[in-house]
């Protein structure tokens, strides 16, 4: 009966054991020991077990040594498995510490040749009940130190020092105990002493492995409860089962054909990009210690690799999550004059992941830049979402812009992404993408690489670089066409979201509001300036305004220049003169541009009821600042009277931009 | 009071240390090929001795440490001893538990199931050292009646419980702050002066790869033997020459 149960167990074991690498070995730790012990007892049986032979040493012979090939053949025979599997099973036994090698004691594998092994004594068998104590290890190291007269190995020396530090109070005891054990060992016969030393050494190689070796004893973190222990069946236990099953019933289910199909598709798409499953070009840095791969794939690299670019075509998420891809996409959107979508999305991400202290002001900034009526970079979301967002903004929290962000994300994904993949920007990137050659290192070169390993840049430095880059990008941003307001000067502190604004130097020359813009502005404006002679008139007009505005200055406002510019532009518009004509002439060009992009401004050019000159300004959106004393209005509601009123109000006093949650009355006051 | 302290130091502490050390050596043999009735018997005797020593030491130390009038350095000495004693008690506890478990799994009745560990001799000398007896009575190997085994188990369990209780007691009665205890001794144990060179050589041979290393060693021993022979021959030749000269 015992034989039958053993057979059953062995079949069970065979099912468990697979001839693969070590990670699977660790799975079997918790269920394995008892069954391993049974097999081991069979193995060591003098009649039916593995053939044992004496080990010849210089002075004496020690019995009960077994060869690796004998072990493997016996296991293959007994468990009815093939040689490869028997080998891995044997290696598992050695790695766990049931058998120890006599030569090459640090490598815990079965070598299927004449190398010798021996069974470990039951005292040193690995079991879960008795944790491996550091005190014992300290005593062992002290004994070893005595024997080797101070010549411990490096890792042993380190461990010794560490234990000396942590178990300082016991140190006398440990040293005394080590001496006592040493002396007691000397009482034994020589072969027995050798055997005992080998046993103890093997035990500690298993439980305190030398650095760089894989230990079979790694089982992860200690858990509060033992998963193998039987749980008492209290009412709490049953209640938990009930809750679990109820939730399992309520869970939404997907047909397995669908989910499996998705898994298969995912695997098929990504298999070429998985460094475990296919070659990593040029070479996997973790294997060859050569960091070319990482250098080629940094986030600010000029030419990305072909694999990376291919990844961008998989999904929009991939494109956005790769910083280089996001840059490329941003470039494309800039060409299409719809960069505010991405800017808004990034702003929302910033809000979600930022610190709680800055959340409120970030939300305000985003509102002012993107959501408010007449905002410089107005995004196009539907009314319902806008309503929900506005309501949420009264009590802003981290996820208040989630609905709007999702809407914009879907917009970009369904619309811009497809066009991006067909665009010349992307095609250019694909053409320029590099495909690095695969490295073929021989052993000597690998060793040299390992020797030349250097630590990479610290993350603090990387973050600083990132911030600098962002600030730089913010500093020389191209003009993002938004609604034309009276205000034209850009604001540096919006750079966080758009990443691009005009250089602040424009503030210094308020009398020429447009000229500094011309080099940076997209071509329509410069074309306009060239084509019409209105530019001179405009200039002189603004210059005239500049002088006039000095009286209207409010002395203690920091952004006086902006107000001046604002006034001048307003005068311009009031005159309904050449700038608007210029704009009107350009409208067909811009119309096409605007039509192709999905970020149509709220005021479409087709509204007939309003005066055209005002409204053609919609096609041009020059990123502007919103002077704090003005309200934000969409252009359509502008009136001569309003302008006058505002002009007077500007002189009188200033108010901050009204955000909806700050005060409701004033927002709609002049709307 | 210092006398009793001396007594504790000299008489009680070293034997208890050696008992613990030797118990560990013998415990490593349990379940192996040399596990025998004798071994179990020796273990039992050592356990008894350990218990006696432990109780004596425990009483001494507890008594002294609870005495408030103890001067400072004496208190420190006592605390050192205390820490050492409690650690050795814990070691003993673990060892006895292990022996219990192993002996319950490896019954002596079924001698084929004892693991062939390569140990040949018994632990008699070690036990003799522990029990500080000149020699042990060699008990004949006899069949162990199963009732005796269970009796032994229950005795062991009782002893384990006793030691447990002692440890708890010690912790309850005296509060020794372990982080204040400073050891006297050096970090590294001095290599013992009386080293057995032959055994060291043997063990060092085992440490290295015996395969490749055996060759030079054999060669060296061969050369040594040859030299010896040569020297002997030389001496013999000179002696014969002298004899022939003088005769």
Interface residues (C-beta under 8 A of the other chain):
Chain A: X40 X41 X44 X45 X46 X47 X52 X55 X57 X58 X59 X60 X62 X63 X64 X65 X102 X103 X104 X118 X119 X120 X121 X122 X123 X124 X129 X130 X133 X135 X136 X142 X145 X146 X147 X149 X150 X161 X164 X168 X169 X170 X171 X172 X173 X174 X175 X176 X177 X178 X179 X180 X181 X182 X183 X184 X185 X186 X187 X188 X189 X190 X191 X192 X193 X194 X195 X196 X197 X198 X199 X200
Chain B: X17 X18 X20 X21 X22 X24 X25 X27 X28 X29 X30 X31 X32 X33 X80 X83 X84 X87 X88 X90 X91 X94 X97 X98 X101 X102 X105 X106 X112 X113 X115 X116 X117 X118 X119 X120 X121 X123 X125 X126 X128 X129 X130 X178 X179 X181 X182 X183 X184 X185 X186 X187 X188 X189 X190 X191 X192 X196 X198 X199 X200 X201 X202 X203 X205 X206 X209 X210 X211 X214 X217 X218 X221
